[in-house]
Amino acid sequence: VMYPEYLAYMLDTDDDERMVNVYSGALSDEVKGGQLDVNWTPVIEGARGEIPEIDDESELLGKPWTYRLDIQQVLGLPIKCDEIFVQYDFFGEPFASERLNLPGASSVTLNYSCEHQVPCVTQAFLDWLKKPLAFQVFVSPTVEKPARSVGTSNMAVAAAVRSWNPMLARATSMKSGLSAEKTAELQKLLASLEDENQRLRAEGRKLKSTNKVLASTCAIERKRVKRLTEQVRLYSGGSTGQARWQGAEMALKESKAGSSAACSIQ
């Protein structure tokens, strides 16, 4: 899951924000299942060949929006897979990478690239950019055949089958059983613990979502400060800025001197 709010400011993805955590849905949304390399790059439009500077997201309303999405690779999957592909929804439309067949791989190079265009940005699209964007990684796990098949040809299995007595197993189970009152008490306690577990998991997801929103907001502000700092350094400070200012000042003096000389000759 990533938060694409910074795309409303025509900013690219920072290198330290490209790796998106993948969580194993088969086990729990809290269990990390690898990382996905996701990179958004604004596409230059128009003859000027410049990416517009957006200080407020409302400046995009009514304008075209184009970005290229690159998903380079999946790293550190907890299982080895035979097949893999990535799927996601962009503004209500599903997209998916090519299904790759790579037997026994836990890290896969996808080289997926797609250019997404919005001809006319609306408020609905800006609101969509503020929501989490989920990338689903689908895999078909590799099934390795055991060195020895399970069957009665295995002496340990054959011995266990011959020694198993269903009547003895039933008697042992009844002997170790709990009373109905104790069973009901334990079931009630188990239900209470499950409710508490669900409540804590919900609070954890809420805190994680809040943390991601704050992290996304901080990233946007860092990008804006970085851009403003570069502009100040370019036009107002640094050796390059001073050289440009001095050069412009010298050119202005030469222009004035030339103009005066021309007037005196006439």
N, C-alpha and C positions, 0 to 999 in steps of 0.2 A: 504494500500500500504506500502511495506517495501523495503529497499535497501539491497540486499544480498551480496554486494561487499566483506564484511569481510569473507565470506565463502571461498574465494580464498586463505585465509591465515590459513585455518583449525582451525578457532576460533569458540567457541560456542557463543550462544546468551547471552548477559548480562541480569541480572534480570530486570534492569531498562529500557530495550529495548524490552521486550517481548510483551507488550501491544500495539497492532496496532490499530489505529483509523479506524472505519468503517463509511463511509459516505453514506447518503441516496441518491441513484441515482434517486429515484422517485421524490425527491424534488429539490435537488441541490447537486453538488459535494462539496459544501462548508458547508453543514449541517451535523454535527456530528451525527452518528446514532448508537453509541455504541463502544465497543472495542473487539478485537479478541486476545486471548492469543496464541502467536506463538513462538515456541522454536525450534531452530536448534542445533543438537548435532553431532559432528564428530564421526564416527564409527571407532573403532580401527581395523586396518588390519595387517595381518602378524603375525609371531610367536613371535616377540618381544613385541607385545602388547603396542606399543607406538604411539602416534599421532605425525606425523612429524612436525618439526618446519619450517615454511615457512616465509622467510623474503622478498621474492619477488615473485609475482604471477607467473612469468615465470618458477619458479622451479617446478610447478605442471604439466607443459606440458609433455605429454606422460605417466603420472602416473595415477593410479586409484584414484577416488574420491568418497567417500561414506559418506552420512549424513542421520540422522534420523530426520524427521519433526514431531513435536507433536503440535497439535492444541487442547488445553485442553477445552476451553470454549469460549462462546460469552456472553458478559456482557452488560447490560444497553441498550438494544434495545429500540427505541422510541415507539414501538408498541408491543402488545401481539400477539404471533404467534401460529398457530396450527402445522405447519411443518417448518423445517429448514434444510439446508445443506450448506456446504461451497465448493466452486469450485475454482481451480487455474490451471495455466499452468506451467509445469516444462520443460524448454528447448524445447518448442514446443509440448509437450504431455500433454493432459488434465487429471486432477485428481479431484476427488470429495469425500467428506465424505459421510457417511451413512445418508440417509434421516430419520430424527427423527420426531416422532409425539408426541408433548408435548403441548396439548391445554392450551392456556392462559399464556404461559411462555414468559418473556422478557429477562431472562438470562438462558442460556442452557449449560449443560456440554456435550461436544462432544466426548472427549477421542479418537480423531483421531490420528493415528500414521502411518507413511509411510516411508520406507527406500528408498532413492533415490541413485542410483549408476551411475557413469560415468566410464566405464572401462578404457578409455584413454582420458585424458583431452586434448582438442584442444584450439586454440586461439579463436575459435567461442564460445566455452563454457565460457571462461574467459570474453569475451565481453558481453555475456548474463548476467553474474553475476553483471555487472556494471549497468544494467538497472533495473527500478522499477519492483517489483514483486507484482502483484495485487491478492488479495484474495476477491472473490465475495461471499457475504452472501445472499442466496436466502431464503425468508420466505413466508409463506402463512398466512396472518393476520387472527386473530380470529374475527369472526363476531358475535357480541352479539345481540340477538333478543331483541327489545325494550319491555318494560313492557306492553305498549299499542300499538296495531297495528294502522297504519295510515289508516283511512277510514271514511266514512260518519257516522259511529257509534260514532265517536268522535264529540261531540257537537260543538267544536271550528271549526273543519274542515267543518262540515255541514253548520254552519253559514256563513263561508267565501265563500263557493260555492254558497249559495243562494243569497248572496249580490253582487256577481261579475257580472258586466255588461260589455260585450265586447265592445259595442259602446262607453260607457263612458271611458273605459280604453284607446281606440284608440284616442279619442278626447283629453284626458289629455296628451298623449304622443306627439301628434302633436303640442299642445299648448306650451309645454316646450322644443320643438326641437330647434336646432341651425341653423343658416343660412348656406348655402353651403360654403360660403367663410370662415366662422369661423371654420366649420368642417374641411375643407382642411388645414387651418392653424394649428389646433390642431393635425391633423394626421401627418403633417410634423414635428411638434415639438416632437411628440411621437416617430417617426422613428429616429429622431436625438438622443433622449435620449436613445433609445434601442441600437443604434450603440455605443454610449459612454459607456453604461453599459457592452456591450460585450467586448469592448476594455479593460475596467478596470478589468473585470473578467479574461481575457486572461493574463494581466499583473500580476494579483494576483496568477494565477496558475503557471506562470513562476517563480515568486519569491518563491513560496512555494516549487517548484521542486528544485530550487537552494539551498534553506535552508536545504532540506532533504539530498542533496548530500554532503553539507558541514558537516552536522551532522554525516553522515555515515563515512566520512573521519576522522573526529575527534575521533569517536568511535574506528576506526581501530588503530589510533595512540596511543590512551589510552591503548588499549589491548596490543600493542607491548611494550610500556613503562612498563606496569605492569609485563609482562613476563620477560623482561630484568632485572627489579628490583629484581624479585624473584630469577633469576639466580645469580645475583651479591651477594645477601644476602646469598644464599646457598653455593656458592663456595669461596667467598672472605670476607665475613663479618658475624657479628652476633655470638652469643655464639656457635651455632652449627658448623658454618664454622671454628671458631677458635679451637674448640675441635677436629674437624677432622684434622686440620692442625697440632696441637700439638701431636695428637695421631700418625699421620704419621711420624712426626719428631722423636718421641720417639722410634717408631718401627725401624726406620732407624738406630738410635744410637745403639739399642740392637743388630741389625743385624751385625753392624760393630764390636761391642765388641765380639760377639760370634765368628765371623770370625777370629779375632786376637787371641783369646784364643785357638782356634783350631790349629792355626799355631804354637803357642809357645809349645803346648803339643807334636806335631809332632817333 
